[in-house]
Amino acid sequence: MTTIADKPDYSLYSNAFGYLRQPLDFKPLEGDADVVVLGLPFDMATTGRSGGRMGPGAIRNASVNLAWEETRWPYQFKLSEHVKIVDAGDLVYNCGDSADFTQRVEDFATKILEADKAMLSFGGDHFVTLPLLRAHYKKHGKMALLHFDAHTDTYSQGSKYDHGTMFYHAPNEGIIAAENSIQVGIRTEYDTSNHLFKVIDAAAANEMTADEIVAQIRERVGDMPLYVTFDIDCLDPAFAPGTGTPVCGGLTSDKAMKIIRGLKGMKIVGMDVVEVAPAYDSAEITALAGATLGLEMLHVWAESNGKIK
């Protein structure tokens, strides 16, 4: 008789090394992976509570709760049979050196993308998205951005390395087409008179159905290459307390997952989940939300990139 002991992937607590228990591969360029998972343990651009550097490890640990389910509900295919995923571990950089980190992220991601592999990255604070976008631009050209967050991160003030300025810099660098980009869940101050992105604020999003939100995303993005970035503080602190800048009034994890599922068929070229800070978490619910959102992105990426026949 086969028992759980004969199926080690079914354990909910053992051997949580790679994301979803996928193989650790510190030389991902040499293999045949479709998607490379990368941890970015960086929180020196944080303006609130630090701790996001521990996010990738927490997300990996929480992902064990997801690894046993061969066919993820509500999908009708086994992801592992269609997409080869490897976990490249965490980026190593000179501690305390934001410039070194930024360049290493861009260089590493550029090599992965040049090898025709996709990336799912886990932060770290949200600043990590800027060097990731720079690398994706080299491969895919100007992109649309789908940005889930409580904050617009389009602020012009702040230092060169600030997790509130990435989406001020990215359009100015020609990386992001603001006219095709959309932000969901915003519920903090920004300059509405000079804001380039379409915004579905949290109050509106909570009144709308997921399908209605997806329809606006599709209309805005069109057929542009799409980068999806999810700041975990888009979720209400009831669903994600473990983050540096929590803001009440956010989305439920259920609605966020439904929105991501609705992206099927869009030209998704890059994905990240950021700002999980486990020191402020309770019962790993924030880390589990981050791990689950990443898994939803992988399923939609597979459906949208011809992996499901």
Number of C-alpha atoms within 10 A of each C-alpha: 3 6 8 9 9 9 10 12 21 18 15 16 12 12 12 22 17 22 30 24 21 19 15 17 18 14 11 21 18 9 11 13 18 18 23 23 24 24 27 26 23 30 27 20 22 21 14 11 15 21 23 30 23 22 31 31 24 24 31 25 24 26 27 25 18 19 20 17 12 14 14 16 9 7 13 9 16 14 20 12 11 16 17 15 28 26 27 21 22 18 15 14 18 10 10 11 10 17 12 13 21 19 14 17 22 20 15 16 24 20 15 18 21 14 16 14 18 23 24 22 26 33 30 29 32 29 25 28 30 21 22 24 27 22 23 26 19 14 15 16 16 22 27 27 31 23 24 26 27 28 23 26 20 20 17 14 10 12 10 13 17 21 26 22 22 23 25 19 17 21 20 11 11 14 23 25 18 23 14 23 23 21 22 26 28 27 20 12 9 14 10 9 6 7 13 18 22 17 18 20 21 25 14 15 20 17 9 13 14 19 14 12 19 17 14 14 23 16 10 20 22 15 15 21 21 23 23 19 23 25 22 31 29 28 29 20 21 18 21 30 26 28 28 23 18 20 21 15 18 26 27 16 21 12 18 22 18 16 20 18 22 18 19 17 15 19 19 25 24 24 24 25 29 28 34 36 30 26 18 17 18 14 10 19 18 31 30 23 24 31 26 20 20 24 21 21 23 20 23 19 26 20 21 17 14 10 14 16 6
